[in-house]
């Protein structure tokens, strides 16, 4: 978990290219509820070369020797700069699924 935390902190901006195209990515660490023994949450916003955007929200939780992750992804079309400046995807309804995942991993591990 510490290595993941350091990697996310060190990579606040990066670019990549794949078969779909190029993207410029920004990463932001977020507050995370008290889950498991150690938890990290971050989101990324990717500016795609076709003018659209993709965002991800990742929650990683450690319980004993198990690390469970929940990865939520959504894409949008092009956004005007004023809308993009205010665009902050949050966990929202995914929070219940994340909590259930962590509970299931913790229960399975202790059984």
C-alpha angles and dihedrals in degrees: 000000000000091000091050091049091051093046093051090047092049095048104057090141131022142143133221142179128211138157091290095053142264129320138185113213135199121193129203129186113225136197112268129202118250099277127160120330096306131010139183130186128187139161132210131203116203121198104209122211090237089066097257131108136228125196131192132195115201126189118185121187129182122209112176107309095343126091115194122191134194116200120191119187133184134169130210135190122246115313129203113247094251092055092044091052090059097038109117113156111208133194093258112152091001089072092080092051091049092050091048092050092052092046091051093049092047093047093048093048094051094047 
